[in-house]
């Protein structure tokens, strides 16, 4: 095969592969932009603002991200993760001695049943049990709302991570496409600066003359 033909074939293949990588990069970039814009729009709609530094409690200040984002509007995935894990989770743990919504809900139902039984039987502590049951029910509502919001924020964070990974993959695709394109151009240049008669990988390839 002639060397020029081989260079041209490889160069054309390189250009085609570079084009495919470019298209892949554009698709990934589009997905990354969509994820970023979607997360920003959804979080901005919540109108959540981080507590200013001077109003943070000593316990809240132990979370470095709450200090870093203090006073800012919550609009990014990283901020959502911080608010969910360092702010909401902290206050939810204080609601019912660290118990979750599911655990508190079970306690609330048991307390309500006990209060109802006491009221039916005319027990002396019926009013006290009813008050305790209502207090637990209020904690159930607080935990439900808090854990729901926390879950939504963490979902947004997860979505933003996928967007970041798509962005990184897009950069890799663009870089690889650029390298292949440059290599293909170099191949074309080499092809048309190589003598037409030069062959490789064939019977017509020049042989070295051994002379004594």
N, C-alpha and C positions, 0 to 999 in steps of 0.2 A: 504494500500500500504506500502511496506517496505520502511523504511527511506533511505536505501542505493539506492534503485531503483529511488526514487524521486530525490535524490542528483545527481545521474548520468544523469537523464533526463534533469534536469535544467542545469547541467554543459555542456552537449553536446549542448543544445540550446544556451547557452552563447557563446561557442566556435564558433558555426555557425554564430551567430549574430556578433561576433567580427570579423570574417572573412569577412562578408559583409561590415562592417564599414571600415575595412582595404582596401578592394577593392574600396569602395567609396572614401576614403581618397587618394588613389593612383591616381584615375581618376581626382579628384579635384587638386591634386598636379601637375599632367601633364598639366592641363588647366592653372594653375597659372604660371607654367614655360613657357608655350607657349606664354601667354599674355605678360609676362615680357620680354622675348627674342624678340618677335615681335615688341613691342613698342621701345625697345632699338635699334633694327636694323633700323626701319623706321626713328626714330629721328636722329640717327647717320648719316644716309644718307643725311640729310638736311645740315649737317656741320654748324650748328648754334653755335656761341660762344657768351656767355654773355659778355657785355661790362665791361672792367676792372673798378675797383672802381674809380681810378683817372680820368676816362673819363666820369663817370656818371654825369648828370646834377643834380642840387639841387632837381628838381622835381622828377627825377628818383630815387634818393636816399631815397625818402620818402617811397618807396616800399622796405620793409626790405628784401624780397626774392632776389631782384636784387643785393643787397649788399652781401648777403650770397652766391649767385651763381656767383658773379662777376669773369670773366675770365675763367669760366668752360665751357666745351662742353655740349651742351644740349642733354641728353641721357635718361632722365627719365620722367615719367608722371608728377610728381610734378614740375619739371623744365619747362615742356611744359606749364602747367597751369600758372606758374609765368610769363613766357615770353609772353604768349598770353594775359593775363589780365593786367599785370603791365607794359609791354614794348610796345607791338604792339598797344594795346587799347589806351594807353596814346598818342602815336604819331598819331594814326588815328583820335583821338578827336581834334588834332591840325590842321589837314589837311584842314577842311572846317568848322571851328567854331562848332565842335561837331556833325555835320550832318553825317548821315550814307551814305553808298554807294547808297542805293535806293533813299534817299532824294536828294543827289548831282546829281544823274543820271537824275532825273526829272528836276532839275534846269538846268542841262547842255543841255538837249533837248530843253527846253524853250528858253535858251539863243541862241542856234544854230538856232532855228526857227526865233528868232527876228533878228539875224545877217543876215540871208538869206533874210528876208523881207526888211531889211534896204538896203542891197546891191542891191536888185532888184529895189527898189524905188529910188536908188541913194541918200539915206539920208546922211547928213553930218557926222553923227556919226557911219556910217557903219563899218569903220575900227576899231573903238573903241569897238563896239559890237562884232566884229569878234574876237578881241584879248581876250575879256572877255570870250567868248564862248570857245575858245581854252584853256584858263586857267582852266575853269571849267571841260573841258574834261580830262585834265591832272590829275585833282584831282579825277575824276571818276576812272581813271585807277589805281591811287595810292590806293584809298580806296578798289577797287575790289581785287587787289592783296593782300593787307594787311588783309582784312577780310577773304579772302580765306585761307591764311596761318594761320590766327588765328583760323579759324574753324577746320582746319586739326590738329593743335596742341591740341585743346580742345578735339577733337575726340580721339586722342591718349591718352590724360589724362583720359578720360572716360573709355577707354579700359583698362588702367592700374589699374583703381579702381576696375573693375570687376576681374582683376587678383588678386588684394590684397584680395578681399572678398573670392575668391576661395581658396587662401592660408590660410586664417583664418579658413574657413570651413574645410579644409584638416587637420589642426592642431586639431580642435575639434573632427573630425572623428578618427584620430589617438589616441588621448587621451582616447576617449570613448572605442575604441577597446582594448587598453591596460588595462583599468580598468575591462572590461568584461572578458578579457583573464585571468587576475590575479584572479578575482572572480571565474571563472570556474575552474582554477587549485585548488583553495581553496575548491571548491565543491567536486572535485574528491578526494582530500585528506581526506575530511570529510567523504565521502561515504565509502572509504575503511578502515577507522578507526572506523566506526560505526558497532556494532554487527549486523550480518545478521538477527537475530531474531527481531530486533527493528522495529516496525511498527508505522505509523502515519496515521491519517485520515481514520482509518478503524476500523472494529469491533474487530480486533485482537489487538488493541492498549492496552498496559498495563493499568490497572485501579489501583487507589490508594486504599489500604486497610484501612478502617476506624476501628480502634481498640480503645475500651474504655480504 
